[in-house]
């Protein structure tokens, strides 16, 4: 997503038009989720992906046609039926909705693009709302509204009522970098995106579990900081792709040198109870979205007792994930890393943490239909 926005800014700064295609809504099982982007240049090349296959090919062709005939924005939907799935080798059966946005002039997008990229760099969140479908003469398709962290608002959707709806959505998504599709009672549809730093994982403790979690979190696209009071467990050689490796004099200052915002996830896995105690006290004083503590229930209870005595709000302690992770029977550091990152993903994506296995009724339905088809063919 970031690469597509950056390229749009680069091209417009050179007065080169392009089309930015975005997945704005999905239903069912789809190869990409809302927020995925594809930037199509005037020469037909592109940056980003919408999930591949013939649907992406159709969007790519449509984007090139918009550039060729100098057309306006388009809102498209694709039902991923059995025919499409068979052609592309996909195992999905949902619907994808796309907004194709031609960018002709720098003034149309650059202010918004720079704000989005700035949020990635600084962590100061912004949200951008786009009117993807205008109805009844209300609003202008493709119009944008920008909400900054300080509450300043720029642009507009061409209708005061729609602007208010967009602002409400913008406030919901900005801090966490989420997105939301809004189908208004006015018939119009709005797509709102929040922009902030990438999801950040702070590993307090660079031991075996910290290292295994680092390896997995890298694959999942997290920006990672490592904090330890021992240089041999927090250094660029051990964690070469970490944003920073920090050695602290003691864990009371574990968070002093780490940028923490609402899109930050903290794992505390130091080498002992007394260190975990101090690290957790430091972590819960931050605005991190998620704080997790590795260890037994007995250790957790002892730590909670002391932190309550220290005046840490009970409400904040109640939000701590301790013991950390989903119950998958993990034993090894690598298995514990899977358990931990699964819970973090669940928290980030608002999942349930339950098994994906379908209900018995769906299995029975498939069996009945299969048996009936077999009888018919005989």
Residue pairs with C-beta under 8 A, 6 or more apart in sequence:
1 35
1 36
1 37
1 48
2 117
2 120
3 39
3 47
3 48
4 20
4 37
4 38
4 39
4 47
4 48
5 20
5 37
5 39
5 113
5 116
5 117
6 117
7 18
7 39
7 41
7 47
8 18
8 20
8 39
8 103
8 109
8 113
9 109
9 110
9 113
9 114
9 117
11 17
11 18
11 39
11 41
11 103
12 18
12 103
12 105
12 106
12 108
12 109
12 110
12 113
13 106
13 110
15 106
16 41
16 42
17 42
17 67
17 102
17 103
17 104
18 39
18 40
18 41
18 42
18 67
18 102
18 103
19 39
19 40
19 63
19 64
19 66
19 67
19 100
19 101
19 102
19 103
20 37
20 38
20 39
20 100
20 101
20 103
21 37
21 38
21 39
21 40
21 50
21 59
21 60
21 63
21 98
21 99
21 100
21 101
22 34
22 35
22 36
22 37
22 98
22 99
22 101
22 191
23 30
23 32
23 33
23 34
23 35
23 36
23 37
23 50
23 51
23 96
23 97
23 98
24 34
24 75
24 97
24 98
24 99
24 132
24 179
24 181
24 191
25 34
25 96
25 97
25 181
25 191
26 32
26 33
26 34
26 94
26 95
26 96
26 97
27 94
27 95
28 80
28 92
28 93
28 94
28 95
29 80
29 91
29 92
29 93
29 94
30 51
30 80
30 92
30 94
30 95
30 96
31 51
31 52
31 53
31 90
31 92
32 49
32 50
32 51
32 96
34 179
34 181
34 191
35 179
35 193
36 48
36 49
36 50
36 51
37 48
37 50
38 46
38 47
38 48
38 49
38 50
38 56
38 59
38 60
38 63
39 46
39 47
39 48
40 46
40 60
40 63
40 64
40 67
41 47
42 67
44 64
46 60
49 56
50 56
50 59
50 96
50 98
51 96
52 88
53 84
53 87
53 88
53 89
53 90
54 84
54 87
54 88
55 78
55 80
55 84
55 88
55 96
58 78
59 76
59 98
59 100
62 74
62 76
62 100
63 100
65 71
66 72
66 74
66 100
66 102
67 102
70 102
70 104
71 102
72 102
72 141
72 142
73 99
73 100
73 101
73 102
73 132
73 141
73 142
74 99
74 100
75 97
75 98
75 99
75 100
75 132
75 133
75 141
75 189
76 97
76 98
76 99
76 100
77 95
77 96
77 97
77 98
78 84
78 95
78 96
78 98
79 95
80 90
80 92
80 93
80 94
80 95
80 96
81 93
82 93
84 90
85 91
85 92
85 93
97 181
99 130
99 132
99 191
101 130
101 142
103 109
111 146
111 154
112 128
112 144
112 146
112 155
115 126
115 128
115 146
115 148
115 195
116 126
116 128
116 193
116 195
118 124
118 126
119 125
119 126
119 195
119 196
119 197
120 195
120 196
120 197
120 198
121 197
122 197
123 196
123 197
123 259
123 261
123 263
124 148
124 149
124 196
125 149
125 174
125 175
125 177
125 194
125 195
125 196
125 261
125 262
126 146
126 147
126 148
126 149
126 174
126 194
126 195
126 196
127 146
127 147
127 169
127 170
127 171
127 173
127 174
127 192
127 193
127 194
127 195
128 144
128 145
128 146
128 147
128 170
128 192
128 193
128 195
129 144
129 145
129 146
129 147
129 157
129 166
129 167
129 169
129 170
129 190
129 191
129 192
129 193
130 142
130 143
130 144
130 190
130 191
130 192
130 193
131 139
131 140
131 141
131 142
131 143
131 144
131 157
131 158
131 162
131 166
131 188
131 189
131 190
132 141
132 142
132 189
132 190
132 191
133 141
133 187
133 188
133 189
134 140
134 141
134 158
134 188
135 186
135 187
135 188
136 186
136 187
136 188
138 158
138 159
138 161
138 162
138 186
138 187
138 188
139 157
139 158
139 159
139 162
139 188
140 157
140 158
143 155
143 156
143 157
143 158
144 155
144 157
145 153
145 154
145 155
145 156
145 157
145 163
145 166
145 167
145 170
146 153
146 154
146 155
147 153
147 167
147 170
147 171
147 174
148 154
149 174
153 163
153 167
156 163
157 163
157 166
157 188
157 190
159 186
159 188
161 186
162 184
162 186
162 188
162 190
165 182
165 184
165 190
166 182
166 190
166 192
169 180
169 182
169 190
169 192
170 192
170 194
172 178
172 180
172 192
173 179
173 180
173 192
173 193
173 194
174 194
174 195
174 196
175 194
175 196
175 261
175 262
175 263
176 194
176 196
176 262
176 263
176 289
176 348
177 194
177 195
177 196
177 197
177 198
177 199
177 263
178 194
179 191
179 192
179 193
179 194
180 191
180 192
181 189
181 190
181 191
181 192
182 189
182 190
182 191
182 192
183 189
184 190
196 261
196 262
196 263
197 223
197 259
197 261
197 263
198 221
198 222
198 223
198 263
199 221
199 222
199 223
199 263
199 264
199 265
199 348
200 222
200 223
200 224
200 225
200 243
200 259
200 260
200 261
200 263
200 264
200 265
201 213
201 214
201 217
201 222
201 223
201 224
201 225
201 264
201 265
201 266
201 267
201 344
202 224
202 225
202 226
202 227
202 255
202 258
202 260
202 264
202 265
202 266
202 267
202 283
202 288
203 210
203 213
203 214
203 224
203 225
203 226
203 227
203 267
203 269
204 227
204 228
204 251
204 254
204 266
204 267
204 268
204 269
204 270
204 279
204 283
205 227
205 228
205 233
205 267
205 268
205 269
205 270
205 271
205 275
205 279
205 294
206 226
206 227
206 228
206 230
206 233
206 234
206 238
206 239
206 245
207 233
207 269
207 270
207 271
208 333
209 269
209 294
209 333
209 336
209 337
209 340
210 226
210 228
210 233
210 267
210 269
211 238
211 239
211 333
212 333
212 334
212 336
212 337
213 267
213 269
213 336
213 337
213 340
213 341
214 224
214 226
214 239
214 242
215 337
216 337
216 338
216 341
217 224
217 341
218 224
218 241
220 341
220 345
222 265
223 243
224 239
224 241
224 242
224 243
225 242
225 243
225 244
225 245
225 246
225 258
226 234
226 238
226 239
226 242
226 244
226 245
226 246
227 234
227 246
227 248
227 254
227 255
227 257
227 258
228 234
228 246
228 247
228 248
228 270
229 247
229 248
229 249
229 250
229 251
229 275
230 247
231 247
232 238
234 245
234 246
234 247
235 245
235 247
236 242
236 245
238 245
239 245
244 257
244 258
246 257
246 258
248 254
248 256
248 257
250 278
251 270
251 275
251 278
251 279
251 282
252 278
252 281
252 282
253 282
254 278
254 279
254 282
254 283
255 266
255 282
255 283
255 285
255 286
256 282
260 266
260 286
260 287
260 288
261 287
261 288
262 287
262 288
262 289
263 289
264 286
264 287
264 288
264 289
264 290
265 288
265 289
265 290
265 292
265 344
265 347
265 348
266 283
266 286
266 288
266 290
266 291
266 292
267 292
267 294
267 324
267 340
268 276
268 279
268 280
268 283
268 291
268 292
268 293
268 294
269 276
269 294
270 276
270 279
273 295
273 299
273 302
273 303
276 293
276 294
276 295
276 299
276 303
277 303
277 306
277 307
280 291
280 293
280 303
280 307
280 320
281 307
281 310
281 312
283 291
284 291
284 307
284 312
284 316
284 317
284 320
285 312
289 347
289 348
290 321
290 344
290 347
290 348
291 319
291 320
291 321
292 320
292 321
292 322
292 324
292 325
292 340
292 343
292 344
293 300
293 303
293 320
293 321
293 322
293 323
293 324
294 323
294 324
294 325
294 336
294 340
295 322
295 323
296 323
297 323
300 322
300 323
303 322
304 317
307 317
308 314
308 317
321 343
321 347
324 339
324 340
324 343
325 336
325 339
325 340
325 342
325 343
326 339
326 342
326 343
326 346
326 353
327 339
328 335
328 338
328 339
328 342
329 335
330 336
330 338
330 339
342 353
343 353
345 351
346 352
346 353
